[in-house]
């Protein structure tokens, strides 16, 4: 009888298994209120007797959200009181783009020839912070993500001379799947350094390598050339990234055999988490340059350079300009090279040089800096321009090196409009730089004059016009002397003009869709503007320093936030440019223009208050 009873039980179970619940298709969200940059899960679940009859699934339009992962499909089956039910779930991980109230529309599914539709979902997005990865176990965030994904910062030197280049390299090591593009949360701070970004590919190319006995996928994130301008132990703060990672959900121990079966990795049962990865802090020991045998022409250059010069002509006439060009080429901090001292013989006028530079940022910073002098001889005769010296410290040799140009012999012939043509004799030209001149003794130019008419039009013109001209010249000269003597005032007034010129170059790069060039140029425009406007030395400029100066000037906090946003966006775009390149560049161009205009207005108002 026992076999008959067992058979009866089996028959009853199979009969009851045919009893099915109503088929439903529902939408759910793990949180109806989320913060910006927060990730949340939206699920669409079809329940019924037979999930094998599903023919098609159509998700809604996730407008206003960024899809990080999905659809991730999972299936389950349960027997409750003899009734068999199954479900299929399609889940997405989303991230909000901006604050506000949003509606996620209806999803549709077809099962056994019949269409089913979910109800829309209402989501409220508030301002928030990126989620940190927790250390929970089970179906939460895995404890060991930090061991399988990290950022490593390395330097090519631990001990350097002041002014010597040290290269910091940031690499991502991962053994996990990344759900989407990385987001920069915080850039490193280079306090005590002059920093130059080294060109790296815009997209991360992963290679396979070993670290501490484990195999990782390794991607180059960022390289920076640093030139220390302070002594002692200096630190570089970490690079912080938000990394969306996909992690396989852990299987629950015990439980229903069907749950264990559908927890198999074959069914892609993964979760996406936003992990905040930080690089290690880099520390460097900066030592001073040797104090012995320092050349007189040394002005702080460190590296390895060569010097050459060209002159347009060595045979000229008086008042005829010639050009002397000096080129410094080599490796080192090209931008901070000072122009060599040039001494001219008496009788020559020298004007401020035109400076230009070409810098290669492919690895070790190198390039050429040129100084072009305009020289005008005023006195005829033979003269010599002495050799021009330039000294630098070579850290590889650990010694100072002095370079020199050849001397130039200049033969100046008498030209038109010279001193002699103006009525001076050859004897007078020889002592042009002295106060005492020869008395004119010849009488061959004496003639009888006519009656002098006083108080005529010519008299008053000759009397007052020179006074007005002289007054204008004196005012102009005092203004120029004040500007020349006050370098800060001169830089302050030229700041907007120089920024406008760089913006014009950036606009041309934007038209040619050169993202790397555009963001580099517009970033230099902004930092150059802040250097001149806030009187910050080029070697000390940084985002934190500029923000601090603006805060000390009681600048509107909203304007400061806008400035920081612009600078960070420029750096982020260099690191991870978006697909909508031209549109993003145009938005950045307009935003940065408005920020500079607002700073100009604010500082102008404060100046006149």
C-alpha positions as CSV (number, residue, x, y, z in Angstrom):
1,X,0.0,0.0,0.0
2,X,2.9,2.4,0.6
3,X,3.8,2.6,-3.1
4,X,0.2,3.3,-3.9
5,X,0.1,6.1,-1.3
6,X,3.3,7.6,-2.6
7,X,1.9,7.5,-6.2
8,X,-1.3,9.2,-5.0
9,X,0.7,12.0,-3.4
10,X,2.7,12.6,-6.5
11,X,-0.5,12.7,-8.6
12,X,-2.0,15.2,-6.2
13,X,1.1,17.4,-6.4
14,X,1.1,17.4,-10.1
15,X,-2.5,18.2,-10.3
16,X,-2.1,21.1,-7.9
17,X,0.8,22.3,-9.9
18,X,-1.5,23.1,-12.7
19,X,-3.3,25.6,-10.5
20,X,-1.7,28.9,-11.3
21,X,-2.0,32.5,-10.1
22,X,-2.9,35.4,-12.3
23,X,-0.2,36.8,-14.5
24,X,1.1,40.3,-13.6
25,X,3.7,42.7,-14.9
26,X,4.8,45.3,-12.3
27,X,7.5,48.0,-12.0
28,X,9.4,48.8,-8.8
29,X,12.2,51.0,-7.6
30,X,14.4,50.6,-4.5
31,X,14.1,54.2,-3.6
32,X,11.7,56.9,-4.9
33,X,13.9,59.7,-3.6
34,X,17.5,59.7,-4.7
35,X,20.4,62.1,-4.8
36,X,22.4,63.3,-7.8
37,X,25.2,60.9,-8.5
38,X,23.4,58.2,-6.5
39,X,22.7,54.9,-8.2
40,X,19.4,53.2,-7.8
41,X,17.7,50.1,-9.2
42,X,14.5,49.9,-11.3
43,X,13.0,46.4,-11.8
44,X,10.2,45.1,-14.1
45,X,8.9,41.8,-12.9
46,X,6.6,39.4,-14.9
47,X,4.9,36.8,-12.7
48,X,2.8,33.9,-14.0
49,X,2.7,30.2,-14.6
50,X,5.1,30.1,-17.5
51,X,7.9,32.6,-18.1
52,X,9.0,30.5,-21.1
53,X,6.1,32.1,-23.0
54,X,7.7,35.6,-22.9
55,X,8.4,36.7,-26.5
56,X,9.6,40.3,-26.1
57,X,10.4,42.9,-23.5
58,X,10.4,46.7,-24.3
59,X,11.9,49.0,-21.6
60,X,10.7,52.6,-21.1
61,X,12.6,55.7,-22.1
62,X,14.9,56.6,-19.2
63,X,14.9,60.3,-20.1
64,X,16.8,62.3,-17.4
65,X,18.8,59.4,-16.2
66,X,22.0,57.7,-17.2
67,X,21.8,53.9,-17.6
68,X,24.8,52.4,-15.9
69,X,23.8,48.7,-16.3
70,X,21.0,46.7,-17.8
71,X,18.9,44.9,-18.5
72,X,20.1,42.4,-16.0
73,X,17.7,39.4,-16.3
74,X,16.9,36.9,-13.5
75,X,14.3,34.1,-13.2
76,X,12.9,32.4,-10.2
77,X,10.3,29.6,-9.5
78,X,8.4,28.8,-6.3
79,X,5.9,26.2,-5.1
80,X,3.5,27.4,-2.4
81,X,0.9,25.0,-1.1
82,X,1.2,23.0,-4.3
83,X,0.8,26.0,-6.6
84,X,3.7,26.6,-9.0
85,X,4.6,30.2,-9.9
86,X,7.5,31.7,-11.8
87,X,8.8,35.2,-12.4
88,X,11.2,36.9,-14.7
89,X,12.8,40.2,-13.6
90,X,14.5,42.8,-15.8
91,X,16.5,45.2,-13.7
92,X,18.5,48.4,-14.5
93,X,20.9,50.5,-12.5
94,X,20.4,54.2,-13.2
95,X,22.0,57.4,-12.1
96,X,20.3,60.8,-12.0
97,X,21.7,63.6,-14.1
98,X,20.1,66.6,-12.4
99,X,17.6,67.5,-9.6
100,X,13.9,67.6,-10.1
101,X,10.9,65.3,-10.4
102,X,11.0,62.7,-13.2
103,X,8.7,60.0,-14.5
104,X,9.9,56.7,-15.7
105,X,7.4,55.5,-18.3
106,X,5.7,52.1,-18.8
107,X,7.5,49.0,-19.9
108,X,5.7,46.4,-22.0
109,X,6.1,42.6,-22.4
110,X,4.5,40.0,-24.5
111,X,3.7,36.6,-23.1
112,X,1.9,33.9,-24.9
113,X,0.6,36.4,-27.4
114,X,-0.7,38.9,-24.9
115,X,0.7,42.3,-24.1
116,X,1.3,43.5,-20.5
117,X,2.2,47.0,-19.4
118,X,3.6,48.4,-16.1
119,X,2.5,51.6,-14.3
120,X,4.8,54.7,-14.6
121,X,7.2,55.4,-11.7
122,X,7.6,58.8,-10.1
123,X,11.2,59.6,-9.0
124,X,12.3,62.7,-7.0
125,X,16.0,63.6,-7.4
126,X,17.6,65.9,-4.8
127,X,21.1,67.2,-4.5
128,X,23.4,64.6,-3.0
129,X,26.9,63.1,-2.7
130,X,28.3,60.1,-4.5
131,X,27.7,56.9,-2.5
132,X,30.6,55.3,-0.8
133,X,31.2,51.5,-1.1
134,X,30.2,49.8,2.2
135,X,31.8,46.8,3.7
136,X,28.7,44.7,4.1
137,X,28.5,41.1,3.3
138,X,25.9,38.8,1.7
139,X,23.9,40.4,-1.1
140,X,25.3,43.9,-0.2
141,X,28.6,45.3,-1.4
142,X,31.4,42.7,-1.2
143,X,34.1,43.3,1.3
144,X,37.0,42.6,-1.1
145,X,36.3,45.2,-3.8
146,X,39.1,47.4,-2.5
147,X,41.5,44.5,-2.9
148,X,40.5,44.0,-6.5
149,X,40.4,47.7,-7.7
150,X,42.7,50.5,-6.7
151,X,44.7,53.4,-8.1
152,X,48.4,53.4,-7.7
153,X,50.5,56.6,-8.0
154,X,54.2,56.2,-8.7
155,X,57.1,58.6,-9.2
156,X,60.3,58.2,-11.2
157,X,62.4,59.8,-8.5
158,X,62.0,60.1,-4.7
159,X,64.7,62.6,-4.1
160,X,65.1,65.6,-6.5
161,X,66.7,69.0,-6.7
162,X,64.6,72.1,-6.5
163,X,63.4,72.8,-10.1
164,X,64.2,69.3,-11.3
165,X,61.4,67.4,-13.1
166,X,59.7,64.5,-11.4
167,X,57.0,62.6,-13.1
168,X,53.9,61.2,-11.3
169,X,52.0,58.4,-13.0
170,X,48.5,57.3,-12.0
171,X,47.3,53.8,-13.0
172,X,44.1,51.9,-12.4
173,X,44.5,48.3,-11.3
174,X,41.3,46.2,-11.5
175,X,40.1,42.6,-11.6
176,X,36.5,43.7,-11.8
177,X,34.2,44.7,-14.6
178,X,33.5,48.4,-15.0
179,X,29.9,49.3,-15.6
180,X,30.5,52.7,-17.3
181,X,32.9,55.6,-17.7
182,X,34.9,56.7,-14.7
183,X,34.1,60.0,-13.0
184,X,36.8,62.3,-11.4
185,X,35.7,63.2,-7.9
186,X,38.8,65.1,-6.9
187,X,42.0,66.0,-8.6
188,X,45.4,66.0,-6.8
189,X,46.8,69.1,-5.3
190,X,50.3,70.1,-6.3
191,X,51.2,72.6,-3.6
192,X,54.8,73.5,-3.8
193,X,55.2,72.5,-7.4
194,X,54.8,73.9,-10.9
195,X,52.7,71.3,-12.7
196,X,52.6,70.4,-16.4
197,X,50.1,67.8,-17.7
198,X,51.8,65.1,-19.9
199,X,49.7,64.1,-22.9
200,X,48.1,60.7,-22.5
201,X,45.3,59.0,-24.6
202,X,41.8,60.2,-23.9
203,X,40.5,56.7,-23.6
204,X,41.9,54.1,-21.1
205,X,43.6,51.2,-22.8
206,X,44.0,48.3,-20.5
207,X,46.9,45.9,-20.5
208,X,47.5,42.8,-18.3
209,X,50.1,42.8,-15.6
210,X,51.1,41.4,-12.2
211,X,51.1,43.3,-8.9
212,X,51.9,41.6,-5.6
213,X,51.5,38.2,-7.1
214,X,48.1,38.8,-8.6
215,X,47.1,39.5,-12.2
216,X,45.3,42.7,-13.0
217,X,44.0,44.7,-15.9
218,X,46.1,47.9,-15.8
219,X,45.0,51.3,-17.4
220,X,47.0,54.5,-17.6
221,X,44.9,57.4,-16.1
222,X,47.1,60.4,-15.8
223,X,50.7,61.6,-15.9
224,X,52.0,64.9,-14.5
225,X,55.4,66.5,-14.7
226,X,56.1,68.4,-11.4
227,X,58.9,71.0,-10.8
228,X,59.3,71.6,-7.1
229,X,59.8,75.2,-6.0
230,X,60.0,74.6,-2.3
231,X,62.5,72.7,-0.2
232,X,61.9,69.8,2.2
233,X,59.4,67.0,2.1
234,X,56.5,67.8,-0.2
235,X,53.3,65.8,-0.7
236,X,50.9,65.3,-3.6
237,X,47.3,64.6,-2.5
238,X,45.4,61.6,-3.9
239,X,43.5,61.4,-7.1
240,X,39.9,60.3,-6.3
241,X,37.7,58.6,-8.8
242,X,34.1,57.3,-8.7
243,X,34.2,53.9,-10.4
244,X,30.9,52.0,-11.2
245,X,31.8,48.3,-10.8
246,X,29.8,45.2,-11.5
247,X,30.0,42.6,-8.8
248,X,28.5,39.1,-8.9
249,X,25.9,38.7,-6.1
250,X,26.8,36.1,-3.5
251,X,24.8,33.0,-3.3
252,X,22.7,32.5,-0.2
253,X,23.7,29.5,1.8
254,X,20.9,26.9,2.2
255,X,17.5,28.1,0.9
256,X,15.3,26.7,-1.8
257,X,17.0,24.5,-4.5
258,X,15.4,26.7,-7.2
259,X,16.9,29.9,-5.7
260,X,20.4,28.2,-5.7
261,X,19.9,27.2,-9.3
262,X,18.9,30.6,-10.6
263,X,21.7,32.2,-8.6
264,X,24.1,30.6,-11.0
265,X,26.5,33.1,-12.8
266,X,25.1,31.9,-16.1
267,X,22.0,34.0,-15.4
268,X,24.1,37.2,-15.1
269,X,23.0,37.9,-11.5
270,X,25.2,40.9,-11.0
271,X,25.0,44.2,-9.1
272,X,26.5,47.5,-9.8
273,X,28.1,49.6,-7.1
274,X,29.7,53.1,-7.1
275,X,33.1,52.6,-5.6
276,X,35.3,55.6,-4.6
277,X,38.9,54.8,-5.4
278,X,41.7,56.9,-4.0
279,X,45.4,56.8,-5.0
280,X,48.1,56.8,-2.5
281,X,49.7,60.0,-1.3
282,X,53.1,60.7,-3.0
283,X,55.9,62.2,-0.9
284,X,59.1,63.7,-2.3
285,X,62.3,64.9,-0.7
286,X,63.4,68.2,-2.4
287,X,67.0,69.2,-1.8
288,X,68.7,72.6,-2.6
289,X,71.0,73.3,-5.5
290,X,74.7,73.3,-4.7
291,X,75.8,76.7,-3.2
292,X,79.4,76.6,-4.5
293,X,80.6,77.9,-7.9
294,X,77.3,79.4,-8.8
295,X,77.8,81.4,-12.1
296,X,76.7,85.1,-12.1
297,X,74.4,84.5,-15.0
298,X,72.5,81.7,-13.2
299,X,68.8,82.7,-12.6
300,X,67.4,79.3,-11.5
301,X,67.1,77.2,-14.6
302,X,67.4,73.4,-14.0
303,X,67.7,70.8,-16.8
304,X,69.8,70.4,-19.9
305,X,69.9,73.2,-22.5
306,X,71.6,74.5,-25.6
307,X,71.9,78.1,-26.6
308,X,72.1,79.7,-30.1
309,X,71.5,83.2,-31.5
310,X,71.0,84.9,-34.9
311,X,71.2,88.5,-35.9
312,X,69.6,89.9,-39.1
313,X,72.6,91.9,-40.2
314,X,75.9,93.2,-38.9
315,X,76.1,96.1,-41.5
316,X,73.4,98.6,-40.9
317,X,72.7,102.4,-41.0
318,X,71.8,104.6,-38.2
319,X,68.1,104.5,-37.2
320,X,67.8,101.2,-39.2
321,X,66.5,98.5,-36.9
322,X,68.1,95.0,-36.6
323,X,66.8,91.9,-34.8
324,X,68.8,89.7,-32.4
325,X,67.1,86.4,-31.6
326,X,68.2,84.1,-28.8
327,X,66.9,80.5,-28.6
328,X,67.1,78.3,-25.5
329,X,66.4,74.6,-26.4
330,X,66.4,71.6,-24.1
331,X,64.6,69.7,-21.3
332,X,63.3,71.4,-18.2
333,X,60.6,73.9,-17.1
334,X,60.6,75.8,-20.4
335,X,57.8,78.2,-19.4
336,X,59.8,79.6,-16.4
337,X,63.0,80.2,-18.2
338,X,64.2,83.8,-17.8
339,X,65.6,85.8,-20.7
340,X,69.4,86.1,-20.6
341,X,70.9,89.5,-19.8
342,X,72.0,91.4,-22.9
343,X,74.4,94.4,-22.8
344,X,74.6,96.8,-25.7
345,X,77.3,99.3,-26.4
346,X,76.4,103.0,-26.1
347,X,74.6,104.5,-29.1
348,X,72.2,101.5,-29.3
349,X,68.5,101.5,-28.2
350,X,67.0,98.2,-27.1
351,X,63.3,97.4,-26.8
352,X,61.4,94.8,-24.8
353,X,61.9,91.4,-26.3
354,X,59.1,89.4,-28.0
355,X,58.9,86.0,-26.3
356,X,57.6,82.7,-27.8
357,X,57.8,79.1,-26.8
358,X,57.2,75.7,-28.2
359,X,56.7,72.9,-25.6
360,X,56.6,69.1,-26.1
361,X,54.6,67.4,-23.3
362,X,54.9,63.9,-24.6
363,X,57.0,62.7,-21.6
364,X,60.0,64.7,-20.3
365,X,59.0,68.3,-20.7
366,X,61.2,69.8,-23.5
367,X,61.0,72.5,-26.1
368,X,62.4,75.9,-27.2
369,X,61.9,79.4,-25.8
370,X,62.9,82.3,-28.0
371,X,63.6,85.9,-27.1
372,X,63.6,88.4,-30.0
373,X,65.2,91.8,-29.4
374,X,64.7,94.8,-31.6
375,X,67.8,96.9,-31.6
376,X,68.2,100.4,-33.2
377,X,71.7,101.9,-33.7
378,X,71.7,105.7,-33.3
379,X,75.4,106.5,-33.8
380,X,77.6,105.7,-36.8
381,X,80.7,103.7,-36.3
382,X,82.0,100.2,-35.4
383,X,80.7,98.6,-32.3
384,X,80.5,95.1,-30.7
385,X,77.7,93.3,-28.9
386,X,79.3,91.3,-26.2
387,X,78.6,87.5,-25.8
388,X,75.3,86.7,-24.0
389,X,75.6,84.2,-21.3
390,X,73.1,81.7,-19.9
391,X,73.7,79.3,-17.0
392,X,71.7,76.4,-15.7
393,X,72.1,73.5,-13.3
394,X,72.4,70.0,-14.8
395,X,71.0,67.5,-12.2
396,X,72.5,64.5,-14.0
397,X,76.0,66.0,-13.9
398,X,75.3,67.7,-10.6
399,X,77.1,70.8,-11.8
400,X,76.4,74.2,-13.2
401,X,76.9,74.8,-17.0
402,X,77.4,78.2,-18.7
403,X,76.5,78.7,-22.3
404,X,77.6,81.7,-24.4
405,X,76.7,83.2,-27.8
406,X,79.4,84.6,-30.1
407,X,80.2,88.3,-30.0
408,X,78.7,90.3,-32.9
409,X,80.7,93.2,-34.6
410,X,78.2,95.8,-35.9
411,X,79.3,98.3,-38.5
412,X,76.9,101.3,-38.5
413,X,77.0,103.6,-41.5
414,X,75.4,107.0,-41.5
415,X,71.8,106.9,-42.6
416,X,69.1,109.3,-43.6
417,X,67.6,111.3,-40.7
418,X,70.7,110.9,-38.6
419,X,72.2,113.4,-36.2
420,X,74.4,114.9,-38.9
421,X,71.4,115.5,-41.2
422,X,69.7,117.3,-38.3
423,X,72.5,120.0,-38.3
424,X,75.2,118.4,-36.2
425,X,78.8,118.1,-37.4
426,X,81.0,115.0,-37.3
427,X,82.8,116.4,-34.3
428,X,79.5,116.8,-32.5
429,X,78.5,113.2,-33.3
430,X,81.6,111.9,-31.6
431,X,80.6,113.5,-28.3
432,X,76.8,113.0,-28.6
433,X,76.6,111.4,-25.2
434,X,78.3,114.4,-23.5
435,X,76.9,117.6,-22.2
436,X,79.5,120.0,-23.7
437,X,79.3,120.6,-27.5
438,X,81.6,122.6,-29.8
439,X,80.7,126.2,-30.4
440,X,79.7,127.0,-33.9
441,X,82.4,129.5,-35.2
442,X,81.6,129.8,-38.9
443,X,79.7,132.9,-40.1
444,X,78.7,131.6,-43.5
445,X,75.1,131.2,-42.5
446,X,74.5,134.7,-41.1
447,X,71.8,136.9,-42.7
448,X,69.9,140.1,-41.9
449,X,66.6,139.4,-40.3
450,X,63.4,141.3,-40.9
451,X,61.1,143.0,-38.4
452,X,59.7,140.7,-35.8
453,X,55.9,140.9,-35.4
454,X,54.9,140.1,-31.9
455,X,51.5,138.9,-30.7
456,X,50.4,137.5,-34.0
457,X,48.7,134.2,-34.7
458,X,52.0,132.5,-35.2
459,X,53.3,133.9,-31.9
460,X,50.4,132.5,-29.8
461,X,50.5,129.2,-31.6
462,X,54.2,128.9,-31.0
463,X,53.8,129.9,-27.4
464,X,50.9,127.7,-26.2
465,X,50.8,124.6,-28.5
466,X,54.1,123.3,-27.2
467,X,52.8,123.8,-23.6
468,X,49.7,121.6,-24.3
469,X,51.8,119.0,-26.1
470,X,54.4,119.0,-23.3
471,X,51.7,118.6,-20.7
472,X,50.2,115.6,-22.5
473,X,53.6,114.0,-22.9
474,X,54.4,114.5,-19.3
475,X,51.1,112.9,-18.2
476,X,51.5,110.0,-20.6
477,X,55.1,109.5,-19.5
478,X,54.2,109.5,-15.8
479,X,51.5,106.9,-16.5
480,X,53.9,104.7,-18.4
481,X,56.5,105.0,-15.7
482,X,54.0,104.1,-13.1
483,X,52.9,101.1,-15.1
484,X,56.4,100.0,-15.8
485,X,57.5,100.5,-12.2
486,X,54.4,98.7,-10.9
487,X,54.5,95.3,-12.6
488,X,51.4,94.1,-10.7
489,X,49.4,97.0,-12.0
490,X,50.6,96.3,-15.6
491,X,49.7,92.6,-15.3
492,X,46.4,93.5,-13.8
493,X,45.4,95.8,-16.7
494,X,46.7,93.3,-19.4
495,X,44.9,90.3,-17.9
496,X,41.6,90.6,-19.8
497,X,43.4,91.4,-23.1
498,X,45.6,88.3,-22.9
499,X,42.7,86.1,-21.9
500,X,40.7,87.4,-24.8
501,X,43.5,86.5,-27.2
502,X,43.7,82.9,-25.8
503,X,39.9,82.6,-26.1
504,X,40.2,83.5,-29.7
505,X,42.7,80.6,-30.2
506,X,40.4,78.3,-28.2
507,X,37.5,79.2,-30.5
508,X,39.5,78.2,-33.5
509,X,40.4,74.8,-31.9
510,X,36.7,74.3,-31.1
511,X,35.8,74.8,-34.7
512,X,38.3,72.2,-35.7
513,X,36.9,69.8,-33.0
514,X,40.3,69.6,-31.4
515,X,39.2,68.7,-27.8
516,X,42.6,68.2,-26.3
517,X,43.9,71.5,-27.7
518,X,40.7,73.4,-26.8
519,X,40.7,72.4,-23.2
520,X,44.4,72.9,-22.8
521,X,44.2,76.4,-24.3
522,X,41.1,77.5,-22.4
523,X,42.6,76.2,-19.1
524,X,45.8,78.2,-19.7
525,X,43.6,81.2,-20.5
526,X,41.8,80.9,-17.2
527,X,45.0,80.3,-15.1
528,X,46.9,83.0,-16.9
529,X,44.0,85.5,-16.3
530,X,44.0,84.6,-12.6
531,X,47.8,84.9,-12.3
532,X,47.7,88.5,-13.6
533,X,44.4,89.6,-12.0
534,X,45.2,88.2,-8.5
535,X,49.0,89.0,-8.6
536,X,49.9,85.3,-8.2
537,X,53.4,84.2,-9.4
538,X,53.3,81.7,-12.2
539,X,55.2,79.2,-10.2
540,X,52.6,79.3,-7.4
541,X,49.3,79.3,-9.3
542,X,46.9,76.6,-8.3
543,X,43.1,76.3,-8.0
544,X,43.2,76.4,-4.2
545,X,45.5,79.5,-4.2
546,X,43.2,81.3,-6.7
547,X,40.1,80.5,-4.7
548,X,41.7,81.6,-1.5
549,X,42.6,85.0,-3.1
550,X,39.1,85.5,-4.4
551,X,37.7,84.7,-0.9
552,X,40.0,87.2,0.7
553,X,38.6,89.8,-1.7
554,X,35.1,88.8,-0.5
555,X,34.1,87.7,-4.0
556,X,30.6,86.3,-4.4
557,X,30.6,82.6,-3.3
558,X,28.4,81.7,-6.3
559,X,31.0,83.1,-8.6
560,X,33.8,81.2,-6.9
561,X,31.8,78.0,-7.2
562,X,31.3,78.7,-10.9
563,X,35.0,79.2,-11.3
564,X,35.9,76.0,-9.6
565,X,33.3,74.2,-11.7
566,X,34.9,75.5,-14.9
567,X,38.4,74.6,-13.9
568,X,37.4,71.1,-12.8
569,X,35.4,70.5,-15.9
570,X,38.4,71.5,-18.1
571,X,40.6,69.0,-16.3
572,X,37.9,66.3,-16.3
573,X,37.4,66.8,-20.1
574,X,41.1,66.4,-20.7
575,X,41.0,63.2,-18.7
576,X,37.8,61.7,-20.0
577,X,36.3,63.7,-22.9
578,X,32.7,63.1,-23.7
579,X,31.1,62.0,-27.0
580,X,29.3,65.3,-27.5
581,X,32.6,67.0,-28.0
582,X,31.6,70.2,-29.9
583,X,28.5,70.9,-27.8
584,X,30.4,70.4,-24.6
585,X,33.2,72.7,-25.8
586,X,30.7,75.4,-26.7
587,X,29.0,75.1,-23.3
588,X,32.4,75.4,-21.6
589,X,33.4,78.3,-23.7
590,X,30.3,80.3,-22.9
591,X,30.4,79.3,-19.2
592,X,34.0,80.4,-18.8
593,X,33.4,83.6,-20.7
594,X,30.6,84.5,-18.3
595,X,32.7,83.7,-15.3
596,X,35.5,86.0,-16.4
597,X,33.0,88.8,-17.2
598,X,31.5,88.5,-13.8
599,X,34.9,88.6,-12.1
600,X,35.8,91.7,-14.1
601,X,32.6,93.4,-13.1
602,X,33.0,92.5,-9.5
603,X,36.6,93.6,-9.2
604,X,35.8,96.8,-11.2
605,X,33.0,97.7,-8.8
606,X,35.2,97.0,-5.7
607,X,38.0,99.1,-7.2
608,X,35.7,102.2,-7.5
609,X,34.0,101.7,-4.2
